[in-house]
Amino acid sequence: MDRQDEVMAAANTMDADAGGTSAKGIAPRTAESIDFNKQWLRVVSDSMFNPADPNDSFSIGDLLQIDLNREALNGDAVIVESGDAMTLMGLVVEGGRRLLKYLNPAWTDVIELDDSLMIAGVVAFKVTRLRLGLYS
């Protein structure tokens, strides 16, 4: 049983526990209704947080939907793999060179994309926790 079959079996088990449909009449999930090309990751460092522009940054705890099939373009936030490590970086294309940079000005590393690195996906959406500061 491959990963897709495992996910489908688990999803349909949850649907079966709900009597085959949910209380709102939603049909059981099928392979066509689940997008296996997107994954969710949680931000765990401040490397992509820019204090000068917090709304256009990534904070610790943000959830990111990663599109595994989208082509990475200049200015995209990307997930970069190197061996068994992954990191979130910004892709900058300058003069034909593909550079990886952090948004946080305290993280000054600039890395040229080479064969030891792979762009695993592109950030499609960010979900951030809303904090109103009412209970400081």
ChimeraX commands (.cxc) that place a marker at each C-alpha (Angstrom):
marker #1 position 0.00,0.00,0.00 radius 0.5
marker #1 position 1.56,3.31,-1.06 radius 0.5
marker #1 position 1.21,6.63,0.80 radius 0.5
marker #1 position -1.77,7.79,-1.30 radius 0.5
marker #1 position -3.63,4.52,-0.56 radius 0.5
marker #1 position -2.89,4.91,3.18 radius 0.5
marker #1 position -4.26,8.45,3.22 radius 0.5
marker #1 position -7.37,7.41,1.29 radius 0.5
marker #1 position -7.98,4.45,3.63 radius 0.5
marker #1 position -7.68,6.71,6.69 radius 0.5
marker #1 position -9.93,9.37,5.16 radius 0.5
marker #1 position -12.60,6.86,4.20 radius 0.5
marker #1 position -12.39,5.21,7.64 radius 0.5
marker #1 position -13.18,8.63,9.16 radius 0.5
marker #1 position -16.07,9.02,6.71 radius 0.5
marker #1 position -17.36,5.52,7.49 radius 0.5
marker #1 position -17.30,6.34,11.21 radius 0.5
marker #1 position -19.58,9.26,10.38 radius 0.5
marker #1 position -22.04,6.93,8.61 radius 0.5
marker #1 position -20.58,7.33,5.11 radius 0.5
marker #1 position -21.34,11.05,4.93 radius 0.5
marker #1 position -20.84,13.89,7.31 radius 0.5
marker #1 position -23.67,15.66,9.07 radius 0.5
marker #1 position -23.64,18.21,6.24 radius 0.5
marker #1 position -24.00,15.52,3.56 radius 0.5
marker #1 position -20.44,15.64,2.27 radius 0.5
marker #1 position -19.63,12.48,0.31 radius 0.5
marker #1 position -16.69,10.25,1.30 radius 0.5
marker #1 position -13.32,11.44,0.01 radius 0.5
marker #1 position -11.86,10.06,-3.19 radius 0.5
marker #1 position -8.36,10.27,-4.62 radius 0.5
marker #1 position -9.65,13.01,-6.93 radius 0.5
marker #1 position -10.78,15.15,-3.98 radius 0.5
marker #1 position -7.42,15.22,-2.17 radius 0.5
marker #1 position -4.55,17.25,-3.60 radius 0.5
marker #1 position -1.40,15.22,-2.97 radius 0.5
marker #1 position 0.69,17.98,-4.57 radius 0.5
marker #1 position 0.38,20.28,-1.57 radius 0.5
marker #1 position 1.79,19.88,1.93 radius 0.5
marker #1 position 1.61,21.98,5.11 radius 0.5
marker #1 position 4.67,23.02,7.10 radius 0.5
marker #1 position 5.01,25.11,10.27 radius 0.5
marker #1 position 7.63,27.89,10.53 radius 0.5
marker #1 position 10.07,27.13,13.37 radius 0.5
marker #1 position 12.67,29.92,13.08 radius 0.5
marker #1 position 12.81,33.68,12.57 radius 0.5
marker #1 position 15.08,33.52,9.51 radius 0.5
marker #1 position 12.26,34.74,7.24 radius 0.5
marker #1 position 10.85,37.37,9.61 radius 0.5
marker #1 position 11.63,40.95,8.62 radius 0.5
marker #1 position 10.92,43.33,11.54 radius 0.5
marker #1 position 10.66,46.24,9.08 radius 0.5
marker #1 position 7.83,44.49,7.20 radius 0.5
marker #1 position 6.12,41.94,9.49 radius 0.5
marker #1 position 3.07,41.55,7.23 radius 0.5
marker #1 position 5.25,40.40,4.34 radius 0.5
marker #1 position 7.24,38.00,6.52 radius 0.5
marker #1 position 6.96,34.58,8.09 radius 0.5
marker #1 position 6.66,34.31,11.89 radius 0.5
marker #1 position 7.38,31.35,14.11 radius 0.5
marker #1 position 4.20,29.26,14.21 radius 0.5
marker #1 position 2.85,30.31,10.80 radius 0.5
marker #1 position 1.45,27.46,8.72 radius 0.5
marker #1 position 2.59,27.35,5.10 radius 0.5
marker #1 position 0.90,25.48,2.28 radius 0.5
marker #1 position 3.64,24.24,-0.01 radius 0.5
marker #1 position 2.92,23.54,-3.68 radius 0.5
marker #1 position 5.22,20.69,-4.68 radius 0.5
marker #1 position 4.67,21.09,-8.42 radius 0.5
marker #1 position 4.80,24.84,-8.99 radius 0.5
marker #1 position 7.83,26.26,-10.75 radius 0.5
marker #1 position 9.83,28.56,-8.47 radius 0.5
marker #1 position 10.08,32.10,-9.86 radius 0.5
marker #1 position 12.02,35.21,-8.85 radius 0.5
marker #1 position 10.65,36.54,-5.56 radius 0.5
marker #1 position 8.99,33.28,-4.43 radius 0.5
marker #1 position 9.38,31.91,-0.94 radius 0.5
marker #1 position 10.65,28.35,-1.39 radius 0.5
marker #1 position 11.41,25.26,0.64 radius 0.5
marker #1 position 15.00,24.21,0.00 radius 0.5
marker #1 position 16.25,20.69,0.73 radius 0.5
marker #1 position 19.85,19.77,1.37 radius 0.5
marker #1 position 20.23,16.13,2.35 radius 0.5
marker #1 position 17.76,15.55,5.18 radius 0.5
marker #1 position 17.48,19.26,6.12 radius 0.5
marker #1 position 14.89,21.74,4.87 radius 0.5
marker #1 position 14.77,25.50,5.16 radius 0.5
marker #1 position 12.52,28.35,4.03 radius 0.5
marker #1 position 14.25,30.95,1.86 radius 0.5
marker #1 position 13.52,33.58,-0.75 radius 0.5
marker #1 position 14.51,32.94,-4.35 radius 0.5
marker #1 position 16.22,35.81,-6.17 radius 0.5
marker #1 position 17.24,35.53,-9.82 radius 0.5
marker #1 position 20.01,37.98,-10.76 radius 0.5
marker #1 position 21.89,37.85,-14.04 radius 0.5
marker #1 position 21.01,34.21,-14.63 radius 0.5
marker #1 position 22.13,33.19,-11.13 radius 0.5
marker #1 position 19.58,31.66,-8.74 radius 0.5
marker #1 position 20.28,32.94,-5.23 radius 0.5
marker #1 position 18.64,31.98,-1.95 radius 0.5
marker #1 position 18.27,34.65,0.74 radius 0.5
marker #1 position 16.59,35.10,4.11 radius 0.5
marker #1 position 14.19,38.00,4.80 radius 0.5
marker #1 position 15.55,38.63,8.30 radius 0.5
marker #1 position 18.35,41.23,8.01 radius 0.5
marker #1 position 20.20,39.51,10.88 radius 0.5
marker #1 position 20.56,36.39,8.69 radius 0.5
marker #1 position 22.96,37.62,6.01 radius 0.5
marker #1 position 23.68,34.33,4.21 radius 0.5
marker #1 position 23.23,34.35,0.44 radius 0.5
marker #1 position 23.49,30.91,-1.13 radius 0.5
marker #1 position 23.74,30.15,-4.83 radius 0.5
marker #1 position 21.48,27.28,-5.86 radius 0.5
marker #1 position 23.64,24.37,-6.98 radius 0.5
marker #1 position 23.40,20.59,-7.35 radius 0.5
marker #1 position 23.63,20.03,-3.57 radius 0.5
marker #1 position 20.36,21.95,-3.06 radius 0.5
marker #1 position 16.89,21.25,-4.35 radius 0.5
marker #1 position 13.82,23.46,-4.36 radius 0.5
marker #1 position 11.22,21.07,-2.96 radius 0.5
marker #1 position 8.26,23.42,-3.26 radius 0.5
marker #1 position 6.93,26.95,-3.41 radius 0.5
marker #1 position 4.92,28.62,-0.64 radius 0.5
marker #1 position 1.38,29.02,-1.95 radius 0.5
marker #1 position -0.40,30.31,1.19 radius 0.5
marker #1 position 0.42,31.43,4.71 radius 0.5
marker #1 position -1.88,31.03,7.69 radius 0.5
marker #1 position -0.89,33.17,10.62 radius 0.5
marker #1 position -2.39,33.42,14.09 radius 0.5
marker #1 position -4.29,36.63,14.66 radius 0.5
marker #1 position -3.13,38.42,17.81 radius 0.5
marker #1 position -5.06,41.51,18.75 radius 0.5
marker #1 position -3.04,42.35,21.86 radius 0.5
marker #1 position -6.18,42.81,23.94 radius 0.5
marker #1 position -4.85,40.70,26.81 radius 0.5
marker #1 position -1.29,41.93,27.16 radius 0.5
marker link #1:1,2 radius 0.2
marker link #1:2,3 radius 0.2
marker link #1:3,4 radius 0.2
marker link #1:4,5 radius 0.2
marker link #1:5,6 radius 0.2
marker link #1:6,7 radius 0.2
marker link #1:7,8 radius 0.2
marker link #1:8,9 radius 0.2
marker link #1:9,10 radius 0.2
marker link #1:10,11 radius 0.2
marker link #1:11,12 radius 0.2
marker link #1:12,13 radius 0.2
marker link #1:13,14 radius 0.2
marker link #1:14,15 radius 0.2
marker link #1:15,16 radius 0.2
marker link #1:16,17 radius 0.2
marker link #1:17,18 radius 0.2
marker link #1:18,19 radius 0.2
marker link #1:19,20 radius 0.2
marker link #1:20,21 radius 0.2
marker link #1:21,22 radius 0.2
marker link #1:22,23 radius 0.2
marker link #1:23,24 radius 0.2
marker link #1:24,25 radius 0.2
marker link #1:25,26 radius 0.2
marker link #1:26,27 radius 0.2
marker link #1:27,28 radius 0.2
marker link #1:28,29 radius 0.2
marker link #1:29,30 radius 0.2
marker link #1:30,31 radius 0.2
marker link #1:31,32 radius 0.2
marker link #1:32,33 radius 0.2
marker link #1:33,34 radius 0.2
marker link #1:34,35 radius 0.2
marker link #1:35,36 radius 0.2
marker link #1:36,37 radius 0.2
marker link #1:37,38 radius 0.2
marker link #1:38,39 radius 0.2
marker link #1:39,40 radius 0.2
marker link #1:40,41 radius 0.2
marker link #1:41,42 radius 0.2
marker link #1:42,43 radius 0.2
marker link #1:43,44 radius 0.2
marker link #1:44,45 radius 0.2
marker link #1:45,46 radius 0.2
marker link #1:46,47 radius 0.2
marker link #1:47,48 radius 0.2
marker link #1:48,49 radius 0.2
marker link #1:49,50 radius 0.2
marker link #1:50,51 radius 0.2
marker link #1:51,52 radius 0.2
marker link #1:52,53 radius 0.2
marker link #1:53,54 radius 0.2
marker link #1:54,55 radius 0.2
marker link #1:55,56 radius 0.2
marker link #1:56,57 radius 0.2
marker link #1:57,58 radius 0.2
marker link #1:58,59 radius 0.2
marker link #1:59,60 radius 0.2
marker link #1:60,61 radius 0.2
marker link #1:61,62 radius 0.2
marker link #1:62,63 radius 0.2
marker link #1:63,64 radius 0.2
marker link #1:64,65 radius 0.2
marker link #1:65,66 radius 0.2
marker link #1:66,67 radius 0.2
marker link #1:67,68 radius 0.2
marker link #1:68,69 radius 0.2
marker link #1:69,70 radius 0.2
marker link #1:70,71 radius 0.2
marker link #1:71,72 radius 0.2
marker link #1:72,73 radius 0.2
marker link #1:73,74 radius 0.2
marker link #1:74,75 radius 0.2
marker link #1:75,76 radius 0.2
marker link #1:76,77 radius 0.2
marker link #1:77,78 radius 0.2
marker link #1:78,79 radius 0.2
marker link #1:79,80 radius 0.2
marker link #1:80,81 radius 0.2
marker link #1:81,82 radius 0.2
marker link #1:82,83 radius 0.2
marker link #1:83,84 radius 0.2
marker link #1:84,85 radius 0.2
marker link #1:85,86 radius 0.2
marker link #1:86,87 radius 0.2
marker link #1:87,88 radius 0.2
marker link #1:88,89 radius 0.2
marker link #1:89,90 radius 0.2
marker link #1:90,91 radius 0.2
marker link #1:91,92 radius 0.2
marker link #1:92,93 radius 0.2
marker link #1:93,94 radius 0.2
marker link #1:94,95 radius 0.2
marker link #1:95,96 radius 0.2
marker link #1:96,97 radius 0.2
marker link #1:97,98 radius 0.2
marker link #1:98,99 radius 0.2
marker link #1:99,100 radius 0.2
marker link #1:100,101 radius 0.2
marker link #1:101,102 radius 0.2
marker link #1:102,103 radius 0.2
marker link #1:103,104 radius 0.2
marker link #1:104,105 radius 0.2
marker link #1:105,106 radius 0.2
marker link #1:106,107 radius 0.2
marker link #1:107,108 radius 0.2
marker link #1:108,109 radius 0.2
marker link #1:109,110 radius 0.2
marker link #1:110,111 radius 0.2
marker link #1:111,112 radius 0.2
marker link #1:112,113 radius 0.2
marker link #1:113,114 radius 0.2
marker link #1:114,115 radius 0.2
marker link #1:115,116 radius 0.2
marker link #1:116,117 radius 0.2
marker link #1:117,118 radius 0.2
marker link #1:118,119 radius 0.2
marker link #1:119,120 radius 0.2
marker link #1:120,121 radius 0.2
marker link #1:121,122 radius 0.2
marker link #1:122,123 radius 0.2
marker link #1:123,124 radius 0.2
marker link #1:124,125 radius 0.2
marker link #1:125,126 radius 0.2
marker link #1:126,127 radius 0.2
marker link #1:127,128 radius 0.2
marker link #1:128,129 radius 0.2
marker link #1:129,130 radius 0.2
marker link #1:130,131 radius 0.2
marker link #1:131,132 radius 0.2
marker link #1:132,133 radius 0.2
marker link #1:133,134 radius 0.2
marker link #1:134,135 radius 0.2
marker link #1:135,136 radius 0.2
view
